[in-house]
Amino acid sequence: MKFSTQSLAAGLLAASGLLSACGGGGDAPTGTLRLAMTDAPTCGFDRVDVTVQKVRVHPSSSAADADSGWSEVVLSPPQRIDLLSLTNGVLTELGQTTLPAGKYTQLRLVLAANDASNPLANSITPTGGTETALTTPSATQSGLKMNVDIDVAPNKLADFILDFDACKSFVKVGQSNSWILKPVITVVPRLSDAGSRVVGYVSTALALGGTTVSVQQNGLVVKSTPPDPTGKFTLYPVPPGTYDLVVSAAGRATATITGVPVIDTAFTNVNASSDPIDPPISTMRTASGTVATGSSPIIATVAAGKAYTGGPTVLVAGAPVDGGTGAFSLALPSGAPVKTSYVANATTLTFVADGAAPSGKYNLAATSGGATKVVGIDVTGADSTGSAFAFP
């Protein structure tokens, strides 16, 4: 469930403390909860570090900090994790705990505090910038709260992954070089290590940075990652289903493979390294503007969606607005997007340009506080500037 997205060494995993808190007594049935963490691509950061102290779960979505019934996975000592190392299917294990069997509807991720002894426990390093401490409202006290749906069966393992979307979780406040953590985290079951993965390759020219590969449904990103230096990408975990695979890269047209199946018993291989996805070169344009919410900091995101002729509609780019000014700027390809259909065991991918619709037309959507407003823009021949969104 969403909240508003290189593995640690095995020795650190073994050192993660396991603690079961309140609840369950006598002969009450128990199960086990195991948790791990992964991350989606980040936008313009060299490092994003968070120090995880513990994860708490409770049967009630409205339970307060001091209420009884909390169970905890405690990391002892707390572990500092670079979220940027957790892409391309890489996970870091947080630990596990025995707890009363039943349904849990609230999860809290508790971070260690930035204090005198560890002023950069939670920090962000913008690309080309200096490491800066993160402001983490409530994260070091009550924890980052998420509504979840976790069933712990008697004598069974409930296995879940916290998928942190670092690209959408950090808000810059004006020119002050101050960053606020506003996390977007998806809690998903780890169904099987044998499947739930989409694997493929992009051109090595696209592996140098500024490329995102995602699987989407109805224009909503389910999982995304950058490719590794060889161009290989691994999307994991992905729930079983059928998806559109979208490649967004700087200086390239958007490329989409439709009808990509995902099962939990085998990997889905979309192409071979000998036939990498290499979208046509495209001029990039800028879509910019502002969002006003009447509050400070300004918490909103803006995303650009592209509709192919005959479908699908895919998300091409998106990011939080500046928390101080509400300003946003997205880079979008002006060239025609390309598309092909998934074919199992295909040796060659043949993409076809969508020339039926104006290539640079997008829907620009601003979201704040659960409300969304949409405007149409066209960057075919020039930048689109001055889009203004206002929320009460």
ChimeraX attribute file (.defattr): number of C-alpha atoms within 10 A of each C-alpha:
attribute: neighborCount
match mode: 1-to-1
recipient: residues
	/A:1	14
	/A:2	17
	/A:3	17
	/A:4	15
	/A:5	25
	/A:6	15
	/A:7	19
	/A:8	18
	/A:9	10
	/A:10	10
	/A:11	8
	/A:12	16
	/A:13	16
	/A:14	12
	/A:15	15
	/A:16	21
	/A:17	18
	/A:18	18
	/A:19	17
	/A:20	19
	/A:21	19
	/A:22	14
	/A:23	15
	/A:24	16
	/A:25	10
	/A:26	5
	/A:27	6
	/A:28	11
	/A:29	14
	/A:30	20
	/A:31	18
	/A:32	19
	/A:33	26
	/A:34	17
	/A:35	20
	/A:36	17
	/A:37	21
	/A:38	26
	/A:39	30
	/A:40	30
	/A:41	28
	/A:42	24
	/A:43	16
	/A:44	14
	/A:45	17
	/A:46	16
	/A:47	18
	/A:48	22
	/A:49	21
	/A:50	22
	/A:51	22
	/A:52	24
	/A:53	23
	/A:54	26
	/A:55	21
	/A:56	21
	/A:57	27
	/A:58	25
	/A:59	20
	/A:60	15
	/A:61	16
	/A:62	11
	/A:63	15
	/A:64	11
	/A:65	13
	/A:66	8
	/A:67	10
	/A:68	12
	/A:69	16
	/A:70	22
	/A:71	24
	/A:72	24
	/A:73	25
	/A:74	23
	/A:75	22
	/A:76	15
	/A:77	14
	/A:78	20
	/A:79	22
	/A:80	17
	/A:81	21
	/A:82	20
	/A:83	24
	/A:84	18
	/A:85	20
	/A:86	22
	/A:87	25
	/A:88	26
	/A:89	22
	/A:90	17
	/A:91	22
	/A:92	23
	/A:93	19
	/A:94	28
	/A:95	22
	/A:96	24
	/A:97	19
	/A:98	22
	/A:99	26
	/A:100	25
	/A:101	21
	/A:102	14
	/A:103	16
	/A:104	20
	/A:105	17
	/A:106	20
	/A:107	25
	/A:108	20
	/A:109	22
	/A:110	22
	/A:111	25
	/A:112	21
	/A:113	21
	/A:114	18
	/A:115	9
	/A:116	7
	/A:117	8
	/A:118	10
	/A:119	13
	/A:120	19
	/A:121	21
	/A:122	26
	/A:123	23
	/A:124	24
	/A:125	17
	/A:126	16
	/A:127	12
	/A:128	9
	/A:129	12
	/A:130	11
	/A:131	19
	/A:132	17
	/A:133	19
	/A:134	23
	/A:135	18
	/A:136	23
	/A:137	13
	/A:138	13
	/A:139	20
	/A:140	19
	/A:141	14
	/A:142	16
	/A:143	21
	/A:144	23
	/A:145	20
	/A:146	22
	/A:147	19
	/A:148	22
	/A:149	17
	/A:150	22
	/A:151	18
	/A:152	21
	/A:153	17
	/A:154	16
	/A:155	13
	/A:156	14
	/A:157	17
	/A:158	20
	/A:159	19
	/A:160	17
	/A:161	23
	/A:162	23
	/A:163	25
	/A:164	23
	/A:165	22
	/A:166	22
	/A:167	21
	/A:168	25
	/A:169	21
	/A:170	28
	/A:171	26
	/A:172	20
	/A:173	19
	/A:174	15
	/A:175	9
	/A:176	8
	/A:177	13
	/A:178	17
	/A:179	21
	/A:180	20
	/A:181	21
	/A:182	20
	/A:183	23
	/A:184	20
	/A:185	27
	/A:186	23
	/A:187	23
	/A:188	19
	/A:189	17
	/A:190	21
	/A:191	19
	/A:192	15
	/A:193	13
	/A:194	11
	/A:195	20
	/A:196	23
	/A:197	25
	/A:198	26
	/A:199	17
	/A:200	20
	/A:201	25
	/A:202	25
	/A:203	19
	/A:204	17
	/A:205	13
	/A:206	26
	/A:207	20
	/A:208	14
	/A:209	14
	/A:210	16
	/A:211	20
	/A:212	22
	/A:213	27
	/A:214	27
	/A:215	25
	/A:216	23
	/A:217	18
	/A:218	12
	/A:219	19
	/A:220	14
	/A:221	19
	/A:222	18
	/A:223	25
	/A:224	28
	/A:225	23
	/A:226	27
	/A:227	27
	/A:228	18
	/A:229	14
	/A:230	15
	/A:231	20
	/A:232	19
	/A:233	24
	/A:234	25
	/A:235	26
	/A:236	26
	/A:237	27
	/A:238	23
	/A:239	19
	/A:240	15
	/A:241	13
	/A:242	15
	/A:243	22
	/A:244	26
	/A:245	26
	/A:246	23
	/A:247	25
	/A:248	23
	/A:249	28
	/A:250	18
	/A:251	21
	/A:252	23
	/A:253	26
	/A:254	27
	/A:255	26
	/A:256	29
	/A:257	23
	/A:258	21
	/A:259	16
	/A:260	20
	/A:261	20
	/A:262	20
	/A:263	19
	/A:264	19
	/A:265	14
	/A:266	14
	/A:267	19
	/A:268	21
	/A:269	20
	/A:270	23
	/A:271	21
	/A:272	18
	/A:273	15
	/A:274	11
	/A:275	15
	/A:276	18
	/A:277	25
	/A:278	19
	/A:279	23
	/A:280	16
	/A:281	16
	/A:282	18
	/A:283	17
	/A:284	22
	/A:285	21
	/A:286	17
	/A:287	22
	/A:288	18
	/A:289	18
	/A:290	19
	/A:291	25
	/A:292	20
	/A:293	16
	/A:294	10
	/A:295	11
	/A:296	12
	/A:297	17
	/A:298	22
	/A:299	23
	/A:300	26
	/A:301	22
	/A:302	27
	/A:303	19
	/A:304	25
	/A:305	20
	/A:306	21
	/A:307	18
	/A:308	20
	/A:309	12
	/A:310	8
	/A:311	11
	/A:312	17
	/A:313	20
	/A:314	25
	/A:315	23
	/A:316	25
	/A:317	18
	/A:318	21
	/A:319	21
	/A:320	26
	/A:321	26
	/A:322	24
	/A:323	24
	/A:324	18
	/A:325	17
	/A:326	24
	/A:327	20
	/A:328	23
	/A:329	18
	/A:330	19
	/A:331	20
	/A:332	28
	/A:333	26
	/A:334	27
	/A:335	26
	/A:336	25
	/A:337	25
	/A:338	19
	/A:339	24
	/A:340	16
	/A:341	16
	/A:342	20
	/A:343	17
	/A:344	12
	/A:345	11
	/A:346	13
	/A:347	13
	/A:348	14
	/A:349	19
	/A:350	12
	/A:351	18
	/A:352	14
	/A:353	18
	/A:354	17
	/A:355	13
	/A:356	10
	/A:357	12
	/A:358	15
	/A:359	22
	/A:360	21
	/A:361	21
	/A:362	24
	/A:363	17
	/A:364	23
	/A:365	17
	/A:366	25
	/A:367	18
	/A:368	21
	/A:369	12
	/A:370	7
	/A:371	10
	/A:372	14
	/A:373	13
	/A:374	15
	/A:375	13
	/A:376	12
	/A:377	17
	/A:378	18
	/A:379	23
	/A:380	20
	/A:381	12
	/A:382	14
	/A:383	18
	/A:384	17
	/A:385	14
	/A:386	11
	/A:387	16
	/A:388	15
	/A:389	20
	/A:390	12
	/A:391	16
	/A:392	9
